[in-house]
Amino acid sequence: MFLPNTSEVEVSTFLLIGIPGLEHMPVWISIPICLMYLMAILGNCIILCVIRMETSLHEPMYYFLSMLALSDLGLSFSSIPTMLRIFLFNTMGISADACFAQEFFIHGFTDMESSVLLIMSFDRFVAIRHPLRYSFILTGSRVLQIGLAFAIKSILLVLPLPFTLKRLRYCNKCLLLHSYCFYQDVMKLACSDNRVNFYYGLFVALCMMSDSEFIAISYVFILKTVLGIASRGELLKALNTYVSHISAVLIFYVPIITLATMHRFAKHKSPLAMILIADAFLLLPPVMNPIVYCVKTRQIRVKLLEKLDLKSK
């Protein structure tokens, strides 16, 4: 596992701990994780297929929803197979390079999902503030440009992370306290100066948290606009159209904010609780977002039921 050197001990393999205290029942843990993995893939693929096949859904709102589904698929593919390998086969080892690559993809798709949620809030603001100019402001080409710009931003933002980890020197510690490679977790194993990693990791976290602040600001303007032009009935009807997006925002940000708060302020934090919240942060959004949007978005629900009805005939 370790390659001795004259000046340092180079770690070639890290160990992922899984869920401490539940090592005696890994197969039982793998069953719900496997089901959630399948649900995430199936649900997001259904969203993508329905939007692609139905020309009536070729609108900015559904293009952004497709981006959210792609981000969820990327998050699932980059993290859940590692969890299943731990719980199904008790394979805890992961090479350092594979660990750094996984960390890049997890944080990259996390930032991408955060960016898409921000774009979707802007889309809803434009729709309620400028309904007559909506189709002229958010054209198909402009939606594509916005999506590409934020995807490039996410890649460039997290690209330095694996390289800053690779430059560190790792001594005799190799045990990671999560079911996947987490940047802060890997950084703490280093026995060399990791101040650059700490400050850049903090910068990345602040960038992602700024998305949530802009989302909150956009909803303040949305609420202000709706209150100014709508009656009580119209207000409730308008707010109902935002339930799915607000749910997606809460599903994504609540575990992140909870985890960050526990890291910073909890004096007697439970390692098990932190690991479960960190796992929920990766498992819940890809599973819940398709369910929320299929249930709360009438156009997608109707088109999906039409497809299922045609197949049954």
C-alpha positions as CSV (number, residue, x, y, z in Angstrom):
1,M,0.0,0.0,0.0
2,F,2.9,2.4,0.8
3,L,6.0,3.0,-1.2
4,P,8.9,4.0,1.0
5,N,11.2,6.9,0.0
6,T,14.3,8.3,1.5
7,S,12.6,11.5,2.5
8,E,8.9,10.6,2.7
9,V,6.3,7.8,2.7
10,E,4.2,8.1,-0.4
11,V,0.6,7.0,-0.1
12,S,-0.5,5.1,-3.2
13,T,-3.9,4.0,-1.9
14,F,-6.6,5.5,0.3
15,L,-9.2,3.6,2.3
16,L,-12.8,4.6,2.4
17,I,-14.5,3.9,5.7
18,G,-18.1,3.6,4.5
19,I,-20.5,4.0,7.5
20,P,-18.7,3.4,10.9
21,G,-20.5,1.1,13.2
22,L,-22.4,-0.7,10.5
23,E,-19.6,-2.8,9.0
24,H,-21.4,-6.0,10.0
25,M,-24.3,-5.3,7.7
26,P,-22.8,-3.9,4.4
27,V,-25.1,-5.9,2.1
28,W,-28.2,-4.6,3.8
29,I,-27.0,-1.0,3.4
30,S,-26.2,-1.6,-0.3
31,I,-29.8,-2.6,-1.1
32,P,-31.4,0.9,-0.5
33,I,-28.3,2.6,-2.1
34,C,-28.6,0.4,-5.2
35,L,-32.3,1.1,-5.4
36,M,-31.7,4.8,-5.1
37,Y,-29.0,4.6,-7.8
38,L,-31.4,2.9,-10.2
39,M,-34.1,5.4,-9.4
40,A,-31.8,8.3,-10.0
41,I,-30.7,6.9,-13.4
42,L,-34.2,5.9,-14.5
43,G,-35.9,9.1,-13.3
44,N,-33.4,11.5,-14.8
45,C,-33.3,9.6,-18.1
46,I,-37.1,9.7,-18.2
47,I,-37.0,13.5,-17.8
48,L,-34.4,13.8,-20.6
49,C,-36.3,11.5,-22.9
50,V,-39.7,13.2,-22.4
51,I,-38.3,16.7,-22.9
52,R,-36.3,15.6,-26.1
53,M,-39.3,13.8,-27.7
54,E,-42.0,16.4,-26.9
55,T,-41.6,19.5,-29.1
56,S,-44.1,21.3,-26.8
57,L,-41.5,21.1,-24.0
58,H,-38.7,22.7,-26.1
59,E,-38.8,25.8,-24.0
60,P,-36.1,27.5,-21.8
61,M,-37.6,26.1,-18.5
62,Y,-37.4,22.5,-19.7
63,Y,-33.9,23.0,-21.3
64,F,-32.7,24.1,-17.9
65,L,-34.5,21.1,-16.3
66,S,-32.5,18.9,-18.8
67,M,-29.3,20.5,-17.5
68,L,-30.3,19.7,-13.9
69,A,-31.0,16.1,-14.9
70,L,-27.6,15.8,-16.6
71,S,-25.9,17.3,-13.4
72,D,-27.8,14.7,-11.3
73,L,-26.7,11.9,-13.6
74,G,-23.1,13.1,-13.4
75,L,-23.3,13.3,-9.6
76,S,-24.7,9.7,-9.4
77,F,-22.2,8.2,-11.8
78,S,-19.2,9.8,-10.0
79,S,-20.1,8.8,-6.5
80,I,-22.6,6.0,-6.0
81,P,-20.6,3.2,-7.7
82,T,-17.9,3.7,-5.1
83,M,-20.4,3.4,-2.3
84,L,-21.8,0.2,-3.8
85,R,-18.3,-1.3,-4.2
86,I,-17.6,-0.7,-0.5
87,F,-20.9,-2.1,0.8
88,L,-21.3,-5.0,-1.7
89,F,-17.7,-6.2,-2.0
90,N,-16.1,-4.6,1.0
91,T,-13.5,-3.1,-1.3
92,M,-12.4,0.0,0.6
93,G,-9.2,0.8,-1.3
94,I,-9.0,3.5,-4.0
95,S,-5.8,4.7,-5.7
96,A,-4.7,8.2,-5.0
97,D,-5.1,9.3,-8.7
98,A,-8.6,7.8,-8.8
99,C,-9.5,9.5,-5.6
100,F,-8.4,12.9,-6.9
101,A,-10.3,12.3,-10.1
102,Q,-13.5,11.3,-8.3
103,E,-13.2,14.4,-6.1
104,F,-12.9,16.6,-9.2
105,F,-16.1,15.1,-10.8
106,I,-18.1,15.2,-7.5
107,H,-17.3,18.8,-6.8
108,G,-17.6,19.7,-10.5
109,F,-21.1,18.3,-10.9
110,T,-22.1,19.7,-7.5
111,D,-21.1,23.2,-8.6
112,M,-22.8,22.6,-11.9
113,E,-26.1,21.7,-10.2
114,S,-25.8,24.7,-8.0
115,S,-25.3,26.9,-11.1
116,V,-28.3,25.3,-12.9
117,L,-30.5,26.0,-9.8
118,L,-29.4,29.6,-10.0
119,I,-30.1,29.8,-13.7
120,M,-33.6,28.3,-13.2
121,S,-34.4,30.9,-10.6
122,F,-33.4,33.6,-13.1
123,D,-35.6,31.9,-15.7
124,R,-38.6,32.0,-13.4
125,F,-37.9,35.7,-12.5
126,V,-37.8,36.6,-16.2
127,A,-41.0,34.7,-16.8
128,I,-42.9,36.5,-14.1
129,R,-41.4,39.9,-14.6
130,H,-41.4,40.1,-18.4
131,P,-43.9,37.5,-19.6
132,L,-44.5,39.1,-23.0
133,R,-40.7,39.4,-23.7
134,Y,-39.8,36.0,-22.2
135,S,-39.4,34.2,-25.5
136,F,-37.3,37.0,-26.9
137,I,-35.0,37.3,-23.8
138,L,-34.4,33.6,-23.4
139,T,-34.0,32.2,-26.9
140,G,-32.8,28.7,-27.7
141,S,-29.3,29.9,-28.6
142,R,-29.1,32.1,-25.5
143,V,-30.1,29.2,-23.3
144,L,-27.3,27.1,-24.9
145,Q,-24.8,29.9,-24.4
146,I,-25.8,30.3,-20.7
147,G,-25.5,26.5,-20.1
148,L,-22.1,26.3,-21.8
149,A,-20.8,29.3,-19.9
150,F,-21.8,27.9,-16.5
151,A,-20.5,24.4,-17.4
152,I,-17.1,26.0,-18.3
153,K,-17.2,28.0,-15.1
154,S,-17.8,24.9,-13.0
155,I,-14.9,23.0,-14.7
156,L,-12.5,25.9,-14.3
157,L,-13.5,26.5,-10.7
158,V,-12.8,22.9,-9.5
159,L,-10.0,22.0,-12.0
160,P,-7.2,23.2,-9.6
161,L,-8.6,21.0,-6.7
162,P,-7.1,17.6,-7.7
163,F,-3.8,19.3,-8.7
164,T,-3.5,21.0,-5.3
165,L,-4.2,17.7,-3.6
166,K,-1.6,15.9,-5.8
167,R,1.2,18.3,-4.8
168,L,0.7,17.5,-1.1
169,R,2.8,14.9,0.7
170,Y,0.9,12.2,2.5
171,C,2.5,10.3,5.3
172,N,1.3,7.3,7.2
173,K,-2.4,8.2,7.3
174,C,-4.7,6.9,4.6
175,L,-8.2,6.4,6.1
176,L,-10.9,8.7,4.6
177,L,-14.0,9.2,6.8
178,H,-16.6,9.1,4.0
179,S,-17.9,6.6,1.4
180,Y,-16.3,8.6,-1.4
181,C,-13.3,11.0,-1.9
182,F,-14.2,14.3,-0.2
183,Y,-11.8,17.3,-0.8
184,Q,-11.6,18.4,2.9
185,D,-11.2,14.8,4.0
186,V,-8.3,14.1,1.7
187,M,-6.6,17.4,2.5
188,K,-6.6,16.7,6.2
189,L,-4.4,13.5,5.6
190,A,-1.5,15.6,4.3
191,C,1.5,16.0,6.4
192,S,2.8,18.9,4.4
193,D,1.6,22.5,4.3
194,N,-2.0,22.5,3.0
195,R,-2.8,26.2,3.5
196,V,-3.2,26.7,-0.3
197,N,-5.7,23.8,-0.3
198,F,-7.6,25.3,2.6
199,Y,-8.0,28.7,1.2
200,Y,-8.8,27.6,-2.3
201,G,-11.4,25.1,-1.0
202,L,-12.9,27.9,1.1
203,F,-13.1,30.0,-2.1
204,V,-14.9,27.2,-4.0
205,A,-17.3,26.7,-1.1
206,L,-18.1,30.5,-1.0
207,C,-18.7,30.5,-4.7
208,M,-21.2,27.8,-4.4
209,M,-22.9,29.4,-1.4
210,S,-23.1,32.7,-3.3
211,D,-25.4,30.8,-5.8
212,S,-27.9,30.2,-2.9
213,E,-27.8,33.8,-1.9
214,F,-28.6,34.9,-5.5
215,I,-31.4,32.3,-5.6
216,A,-32.9,33.8,-2.4
217,I,-32.6,37.4,-3.9
218,S,-34.3,36.3,-7.1
219,Y,-37.2,34.8,-5.1
220,V,-37.5,38.1,-3.2
221,F,-37.9,39.9,-6.5
222,I,-40.3,37.2,-7.8
223,L,-42.5,37.5,-4.6
224,K,-42.4,41.3,-4.8
225,T,-43.5,41.2,-8.4
226,V,-46.3,38.7,-7.8
227,L,-47.7,40.6,-4.8
228,G,-47.8,43.7,-6.9
229,I,-49.8,42.3,-9.8
230,A,-51.9,39.4,-8.5
231,S,-55.0,38.8,-6.5
232,R,-54.9,36.1,-3.7
233,G,-56.0,33.4,-6.0
234,E,-53.6,34.4,-8.7
235,L,-50.8,34.6,-6.1
236,L,-51.4,31.0,-4.9
237,K,-51.5,29.8,-8.5
238,A,-48.3,31.6,-9.4
239,L,-46.5,30.4,-6.3
240,N,-47.6,26.8,-7.0
241,T,-45.6,26.9,-10.2
242,Y,-42.4,27.5,-8.2
243,V,-42.9,24.7,-5.7
244,S,-40.8,22.2,-7.7
245,H,-37.9,24.5,-8.1
246,I,-38.0,25.6,-4.4
247,S,-38.1,21.9,-3.4
248,A,-35.0,21.2,-5.6
249,V,-33.2,24.1,-4.0
250,L,-34.0,22.8,-0.5
251,I,-33.1,19.2,-1.3
252,F,-29.7,20.4,-2.6
253,Y,-28.7,23.1,-0.1
254,V,-30.1,21.9,3.2
255,P,-27.6,18.9,3.5
256,I,-24.7,21.2,2.4
257,I,-25.5,24.0,4.8
258,T,-26.1,21.5,7.6
259,L,-22.8,19.8,7.0
260,A,-20.9,23.1,6.7
261,T,-22.5,24.3,10.0
262,M,-21.6,21.1,11.8
263,H,-18.0,21.4,10.5
264,R,-17.7,25.0,11.7
265,F,-19.7,25.2,14.9
266,A,-20.5,21.8,16.4
267,K,-18.3,21.2,19.4
268,H,-19.3,17.5,19.9
269,K,-20.2,16.5,16.4
270,S,-21.1,12.9,15.6
271,P,-18.9,11.3,12.9
272,L,-21.8,9.0,12.0
273,A,-24.2,11.9,11.6
274,M,-21.8,13.8,9.4
275,I,-21.2,10.8,7.2
276,L,-24.9,10.2,6.8
277,I,-25.6,13.8,5.9
278,A,-22.7,13.8,3.4
279,D,-24.1,10.7,1.8
280,A,-27.6,12.2,1.7
281,F,-26.1,15.3,0.0
282,L,-25.1,13.0,-3.0
283,L,-28.0,10.5,-2.9
284,L,-31.1,12.7,-2.4
285,P,-31.0,15.3,-5.2
286,P,-30.6,12.8,-8.1
287,V,-33.4,10.7,-6.7
288,M,-35.8,13.3,-5.5
289,N,-35.5,15.9,-8.3
290,P,-37.2,13.7,-11.0
291,I,-39.9,12.7,-8.6
292,V,-40.6,16.4,-7.6
293,Y,-40.7,17.6,-11.2
294,C,-42.8,14.7,-12.5
295,V,-45.3,15.3,-9.7
296,K,-45.5,19.1,-9.6
297,T,-44.9,20.0,-13.3
298,R,-48.2,19.3,-15.0
299,Q,-46.7,19.4,-18.6
300,I,-44.2,16.7,-17.8
301,R,-46.7,14.6,-15.8
302,V,-49.2,14.7,-18.7
303,K,-46.7,13.9,-21.4
304,L,-45.3,11.0,-19.3
305,L,-48.7,9.6,-18.7
306,E,-49.5,9.9,-22.4
307,K,-46.4,7.9,-23.2
308,L,-47.2,5.2,-20.7
309,D,-50.8,5.0,-21.9
310,L,-49.7,4.6,-25.6
311,K,-47.3,1.8,-24.6
312,S,-50.1,0.0,-22.7
313,K,-52.4,0.0,-25.8
